[in-house]
């Protein structure tokens, strides 16, 4: 294969790529039989305000520089009495998001944004649907998420040769979360 015949896709390098990703993704969402209805008829999304908020959100996720301010949990929770917001909808959203990333980008940041999207989808789904373990729905963790979680939990368990439990610990207090985010 020659690179000229099969050019490699760029990685997500900054705000411009995030805007391309978000714009392409939401163009697909709006045309999608499952998700378009939720965004257009149920949530009645104002795209002029929603898209810049999503640019800031994903820029904050990837680069810690987007200045996102908002509460994604509350935005999704208010839709529960209005439409189905179950596992099927979140899985469909995630498949569409991953497909959009894969169509446009390749690289470390592209993989990272897909992993973050999966983690976010699991957490939001679990929280708004009152799943017993509010941090995520363990039944739907990917092997990569299980591995990341095991690595995260290993130092907290002491010796590296101790078995690692995939059962999450209780949510952190805001003070603990702030102190950990500084390290």
N, C-alpha and C positions, 0 to 999 in steps of 0.2 A: 504494500500500500504506500502510495505517495501522499505526503502531507498536503500537496496541492489538490489531490483528488478528495481527501478526507481531512479538511482542516480541523484542528482541535478546537474545542469550545473554550472560551475564556472562563476564568473563575470569577466570582463576584468580588470586585475590587473596591467598590465604594457606592456612593449614593446613586450614581447614574445606572449601574447594573441593578440596584435594588428597585429603582423606578421602572426599569424595563421588566423585571420579574413581576412586580406588583401589578403593573398595567396589563401585562399579558395574562397573568393569572385571573384577574378580575374580569377581563374580556371573556375568558372561558367560563368563569362562574356565571356570568350574566346569561350566557347561552345554554347553560347546563340544565337539563330537565329536573334534576333533583335539587340543586342549590340555587339556581336562578330564581325560582319561586320564593325561596326563603329570603333572599337579599332584596328582591324587587317588590314583591307583594306584601310579605309579612313584616320584614324589618323596614321596608321603604327607605332603603339606603340612599343617603345623599352622597353621591359619588364625588362631588366637589370637595366635601370635607373628609369623606372616608379615605380616599386614596392618599392624600398627604399624611393623614394619621398613620396609615399602614406603612408608608415610606419611613416615617420616623420610628415606628415600632420595630421594623426589621433592621433598620440601621442601628438602633439601640441594641438589639439582640446580637448582631454580628460584630459591631465595631464599638459599642458602648458610647456612641456619639450622636445618636439621633434625636435626643431630647424628647422621647416619647412620654406623654402624660396621658394616662387613661386607666380604665379598669375593664380589661377584656372579659373578666368573669361576669361582671354585672351586665355588660352589653349582651352577652349570650344568655344569661339567666332570665332576662326579661322576655325572651322569646319562648320559653318553656310552655307557658299557658296558651300560646298562639299556634304552635306547630311542633312536629316531631323534631326533637334534638337528641336523638339516640345515637347508639354506636354506629349504625349504618350511615347516618348523615356525616358524622365525624370521620369515619373511614373513607367515605367518598370525597370529602373535602381534602383529606390528606393525600389520597391517590392523585387527585387533580393537581394539588400543590407540588407533589414530588415529580409528577410528569412534566409540569411546566419548568421546574428547575432543571430536570434532565434534558429537556428540549433546548434550553438556552445556555446552560453552564456546566462546567465540570471542574472539580478541584476541591481543595480542602474546605473553603468557605461554602461551596455548593453542598457538600456533604453535611457540613455543620448546620446549615439552615434547614436541611431536611430533618436532621435529628432533632433540632429545636422545635420544629413544627410538629413532629410526632409527640414529643414530650408535652408540648402545649396542648395539643388535641386531647391527649389522655387526661391531663389535669383538668382542663375545662369540662370535658365530658363527665368525668367523675364527680366534680364539685357540683355542677348544675343538676345532675341526676341523682344526687345523694347516695353515691356508691359508698359503701362502708369505709373504705380506705380513701380519704379525701385527696391524698397526694397524687394518685393515679390509679388506673384500673389494672392491677397486676396481670389479669388474664390476657391483656392485650399488649404486653411488652414485647418488643422485638428482641431477638438475640443480642443486638448491639446495645439496646437499652439495658438489658439484664447485665451485660458485661460492664457498661459504664457505671451502673448502680453498684455492682459488686466492688469495682475499684474504688468508688467513693466511700463505701462503707468499710472497706478493709482497714484503713488506718485508724478508724474509730474503734475497731474491735481489738486493737492491741497487736498481738503477734500475728505475723503474716501467715503462719501456718494454721491458724484457727479457721474453722469453716465460716464461710460468709453467708449470712442469711439474706434472702431477697425480700424479707418482710420489712417494709419501710418503718422508720422511726416516726413518732408523732411530729406534726408540723412544728417548725421552729417558732419561738416567740419573736416578735418584731425586733427586740433588742439583740437576740442571738443572731438573727438573720443579718442585721446590719453589721455586727462585729465580724461575722464570717465573710461578708462581702468585701471587707477591707483587707483581707489577707490574700 
